[in-house]
Amino acid sequence: MDKTENKISKQVRDDKSGLMEKIVSLCKRRGFVFQGSEIYGGMQGFYDFGPLGVAMKKNLKDLWWNWMINDHEDIVGIDGAIITNPKVWEASGHIKSFVDPLSECKKCHHRFKADDLDGDKCPDCGGELTEPRTYNILVPTEIGVIEGEKVKAYLRGEACQTIYLDYQNVLDSSRLKIPFGIIQIGKAFRNEITPGNFLYRQREFEQWDLQWFCHPSEMQKWFDYWKAERMGWFKSYFRQPEKLGFYKHEKLAHYAKEAYDIQYDGKEIEGIHWRGDWDLSQHSKFSGKELTYTPEGAPKFTPNIVETSGGVDRMFLFLMVDAYDESDGTDGREKGEITLRLNPKIAPIKCAVFPLVKKDGVGDKAREVYKSIKSCLPSYYDESGSIGRRYRRQDEIGTPFCVTIDYQTLEDQTVTIRERDLMEQERIKISEISNYVFGKINS
Ligand code: ATP
C-alpha cells in the first residue's frame, strides 16, 4: 500500500458533523460514486463515477461548457493530450516548483501536508513531527517499450498547459482576435501527499479551465470581469449561495501576480489567476518558437492570461453537501428521510414515472408514457413498492419531478405530476409532460 496514506483518513478527522460520511454512503448506495478498484481493497485518491454520478457530472460539464461558449463571445474549446513532451513541465516550472512539504509523526508515523498543520504536534496522537521535506507531486510515467530507449514523461499535473501549447495552432486555424478564450475540460494527476475528504483531494481528477488571452494593458479589467462572471455562475447552481465567497491569496504560485479562490464553505472550488505572460514566455523560451500576437497596424506583443481553473469533482462534492437535506419530521416527510435538493438542471434524472397499480392496463400505460418522454427527458420507470417508497427513492437522488399514472389516465390521458421540493401535485395531460418539466427546469 501507498506509504503516504494515513491510517486514520483526514476525511474522518475533519467530519465532525458526520455529513461527509452520510454523503459517501449515499453516493455508494445509489450509484453516484464508488471507491476505485474497491474489490482489490481500493487505492487511495482514486474514485469511479457510477450510473447516476456520471450523468450528474456530464450535466455539470455541459452546463459549464455551454455557458462559456454560448453566453460569451470569442471562446473556443480544445481537448489536449494527457501526456505531453516532458519539456513542457520544465518550462512551466512544475519540475522545480510543483512540490508539497511533508511532515511525519515520529510516534505513529502518520504523514501530513505541512501546510495543513496548525501546530507542531501530530493531530492524530500528539507526537513530535519531523521537519517538513518537500516532494514533487507530478506523476511520472515511461513511454516506449525497449529498455534504454524509454522516455520519462509525466501525466499532466494541470490540464491548462495544453491550452498554451495549442495557442498558436488555434490562432492560425481560426479567425479569433485578441481578446479571446480557449477552454478545456480534462483530467489532471497529482501525487497528493494526503489524498482525502472523499472527492476533495484525489490523485486523478477533472478540471475545467478557461485561459483568456488579452492585451497586458487590459489585464485588470478582464481579471475583475472573470472573477465576477465565475462567482455569478456558481451562485446560480448552489442552493445556499451565501456559502460561496472569495479568498485572496497572499502567498502566490510561481506563475501568479494576483490570485483568488472561489470557495464553498471556506474550501476551494476554483482559482482565478492572473498568469500574465508567464506561460507563453516560458514555452516560447523552452521551445524556441515565438508565441506572440500581432494586431493589425500595431506592434506585436505576448498576450497576457487570466485563468479560471476549477475542479469538476470538487463542485460535484460541494453540490452534494449543499443539496443534502435530512428531514426533521416537520416538513411533511418522515424524520430522517433524505431529499437531495439539487438544481433540476444538475439532477441526473429529471422525471420518474410510476404506475399506481400494475394491473388493469395501468402498468402498460405507464410504460408507454415512460417510453414517450424518455428520448427527450432523462427519465426512470419504477413500479416496485408503495408510491410513498417510490417518491422517497427519487427524492434521495434529487429527481425533481415524479409522474403517476392511475385509472383516470386511462379515461382522460392525464397524469399527476409531483414536484420534489413543494411536494404538491398537479394534473396535466400526457402530451404536456415534457414541456411542463422543461418549463420548470428552465424557469
Ligand atoms: P489545493 O490548494 O486545494 O491543492 P490548488 O490551488 O493546487 O488546490 P489548482 O492547481 O489551482 O488547485 O487547480 C484548480 C482546481 O483543481 C482547484 O480549484 C480544485 O478545484 C481542483 N483540484 C486541485 N487539486 C485537486 C485534487 N487533488 N483533487 C480534486 N480536485 C483538485
Boltz pocket constraint, residues with backbone or C-beta under 6 A from the ligand:
constraints:
  - pocket:
      binder: B
      contacts: [[A, 157], [A, 158], [A, 190], [A, 192], [A, 199], [A, 200], [A, 201], [A, 202], [A, 203], [A, 204], [A, 205], [A, 206], [A, 207], [A, 268], [A, 269], [A, 270], [A, 271], [A, 309], [A, 310], [A, 311], [A, 312], [A, 313], [A, 314]]
      max_distance: 6.0
